[in-house]
Amino acid sequence: MRTWNAVIERDAQTGLYVGYVPGWPGAHSQGATIDELHDNLVEVIAMLLEDGEPKLESEFVGTQTLRVA
């Protein structure tokens, strides 16, 4: 079993949740709920893994909260 981090955003215009795995082209999906997005991302990743081990273009490091005066 492998683990990846996904970035999740909510599209203001459509209300859909959009997620992607940083650095992995093609590893992205959307869903009406967080649970639907999760299931869709798992499905996409499983399909991508059928082509072999991914060659990630970057590595997820984390997030930061920025305060600007």
C-alpha positions, 0 to 999 in steps of 0.5 A: 500500500502506497500513500500520496498527499493530495492538495484539495481546493474548492472551486468558487464558481462550480462548488466542486472540490478539486484535488491533485497530487503535486508533481504527478501529471495526470493525478487529478480529479474532482467531486461534489463532496470530499468523499467523492473526490477521495474516491475519484482520486484513488481510482485515478491513481490506481489507473496511473499505477497500471503504467508503472511507478510514477516519476514525480516532478516535485515533492509535496512539502507542506503548507504555510500561513502567511500574514501580510500587513 
